[in-house]
Amino acid sequence: MLYLIVRAINARRVVEFGSSFGISTIYLTTAVMDNMQSNPGTFGQVIGSELEPHKHAVATQNLEAAGLSDIAKILLGDAMERFQTVEAPEGLGAAGWLEGALPACREAFKTEAEAGCRRDVG
Ligand SMILES: C[S@@+](CC[C@H](N)C(=O)[O-])C[C@H]1O[C@@H](n2cnc3c(N)ncnc32)[C@H](O)[C@@H]1O
């Protein structure tokens, strides 16, 4: 379902509020990559978040194993603090706290874009 939603709205930037072990993040990122292929010259970016350090560590390993670390990153900590300020994202808060998450998501894109968490396609 997450894959289909991201494909349906042609999102290339997605924020996920609560990533757990990163499985949903992999679906979101795969959809973003497919959207990038449909929109040559664009970049894609997925920023997840996870409160629990153990889950964050496993999720990060899962992203690396899937070969998605250059386009997706999961921030450790409370998303409400980590995502303090994101300009209107095209994406969605997967865990359902969208209304509260949107203002907080804005800073994540600014910060992670500077950190190079993105992948360009030609
Ligand atoms: C129901 S799971 C969602 C997992 C995943 N997004 C999925 O769709 O399969 C919710 C996750 O959000 C995390 N979480 C809860 N509050 C959070 C917060 N304030 N900031 C970041 N993560 C949070 C929990 O630790 C848990 O792993």
The ligand as a Gaussian input file, in Angstrom:
#p B3LYP/6-31G(d) Opt

LIG

0 1
 C        3.609000       0.933000      14.296000
 S        5.353000       1.145000      14.144000
 C        5.424000       1.619000      12.429000
 C        6.417000       0.827000      11.635000
 C        6.518000       1.134000      10.168000
 N        6.381000       2.534000       9.816000
 C        5.539000       0.289000       9.376000
 O        4.660000       0.843000       8.724000
 O        5.682000      -0.928000       9.393000
 C        5.644000       2.698000      14.947000
 C        7.096000       2.988000      15.203000
 O        7.219000       4.357000      15.524000
 C        8.189000       4.509000      16.528000
 N        7.896000       5.773000      17.205000
 C        6.914000       6.041000      18.107000
 N        6.935000       7.325000      18.482000
 C        7.969000       7.895000      17.779000
 C        8.508000       9.212000      17.742000
 N        7.990000      10.194000      18.480000
 N        9.560000       9.457000      16.935000
 C       10.089000       8.470000      16.185000
 N        9.618000       7.191000      16.178000
 C        8.564000       6.913000      16.977000
 C        8.019000       3.285000      17.389000
 O        9.196000       2.994000      18.131000
 C        7.689000       2.207000      16.350000
 O        8.848000       1.524000      15.915000

